[in-house]
Amino acid sequence: MGITTMKSNKIGYFLHEGISSIFNHGFMSFASVCIIIACLLIMGSFSLVALNVNNIIEVLESDNQVIAYVSEDYTEEEARALQPQLEQVANVSSVVFVTRDEAFDEFSGQYEDTGLLEDLGSDFLRDRYEIYMDDISLMQETKTALEQVTGIAEVSAHLEIAQGFTAIRNTVSIISLILAAILFVVSLFIMSNTIKLTTFERREEIAIMKMVGATSAFIRWPFIVEGLFLGLIGSLTAYVMQWGVYRLIEDRVVEVSGLAFLEVIDFNVIAVPLLIAFIAVGFCVGVIGSSVAIKNYLKV
Amino acid sequence: MIVMRDVFKAYENGTKALKGINMEINDGEFAFLVGPSGSGKSTIIKLITGEVACTDGTVIVNGFDMNKIKLSKMHKVRRTLGVIFQDFRLIEDKTVYENVAFAMRVVGASKKEINKRVPYVLDLVGLDTRSNRRPNEISGGEQQRVAIARALVNNPRMIIADEPTGNLDPARSLEIMMMLEKINELGTTMLVVTHERELVNQFSKRVIAIDGGRIISDGMDGYYNYEEQ
């Protein structure tokens, strides 16, 4: 009972001191929150752009299939019989059999004047398989494997497009990651320096606390509470602003018909993970920043 | 109790502050530590409070070997000490009561304990009517009494007063010194650092004189007989 009361006393003290300090150093607190908001908004915006680019690429990738042409001397039945073997090939997610007649219909459908094509007939085309992959970056390996299947005469794959998609995806991911890391460190640095100013103002108080026998933890906690609250306030505000900006962009993309090919991820889908990420970053920036700031004063 | 055996202290800049200090201050004793500026008085205080570590020798403070104690456990030593400074070191935006209560709160005392102990200590130093004033609303002598109350409030085994009367006029200085003597009579060991000859000579206490990092006299006759160069 006694220990519990002492602990709750201490927690009450830490909360009171931490929160009081936010208001006592109003301008510095405001500056810290603004910095966290700015950094989180930039970090969040880049992450969301990366996420959407990834999503768009995934959609485009799903349309980017490999065509495996069956040998001309295979009958339609023999060609159809190849399907299980093709499905066994690594990285193949699905296969669709297209007869030479279906291919001809599709081909001729692309032209208005089909007179010439009708004379030609479908015999100049081959039965084929449209093959979809799990990972487009492995297109070359998949193509080689498909070519090994007996009965497949030729495999047509747009390797340069696949490589382009992969390169874009990787570049966007790497840039976002580097930017997020830089901004995280910047936030941490600014947060730490802001709390350092607060601790500098209170250095005499800290020295007295040390002199009368306060533990380092006891001195540190109010500052951590302060950092934690500043981090949380900053992250929640940034989240609301990010939500507003995202919705605005989402609406604009829908409105502008030329951008209809862009499939923007619905905010509701990412709302919870984004909130968790923002709070986590705000929490870390606040706690780590304040811990670093107070460290030097506790070495005595 | 303080025990110092062959204590040497050299700072990183090469200054040799202490050159083989041997002294013992027993529980319940009252001792003056005197000497000119730069003689090593402050270094001795810093060794006792754990602000610096000695280069060589042994320092034992209230049973704690200062060479062996970890920084994370230093608060245990400091809780046995009360420290009073020349410049009072009060928190300006806290009242007299809050300044004293603060010292109890930071060592984890409950509100009930604080409410009981602080008025008692303020009464002891004669500041019971000044408890709601802020440091800048009271005199220098009163501010030093607040510092004494703060040093006393956690019931330390020893009080270390570093030039406690340095900023006070002679009448207030005597008043503060008599208060420290009274506290000592109640059982608290007292180590007072000062260079005020007249004041020291008004009390029949032990006087340890230090110069150039060495103890040059240690007498129980209560007389500050060292002539400053």
Interface residues (C-beta under 8 A of the other chain):
Chain A: T5 M6 N9 K10 Y13 E204 E205 A207 I208 M209 K210 M211 V212 G213 A214 T215 S216 F218 I219 K299 V300
Chain B: T49 G50 E51 L71 S72 H75 K76 V77 R78 R79 L81 G82 V83 R89 I91 F102 A103 R105 V106 V107 G108 S110 K111 R150 N154
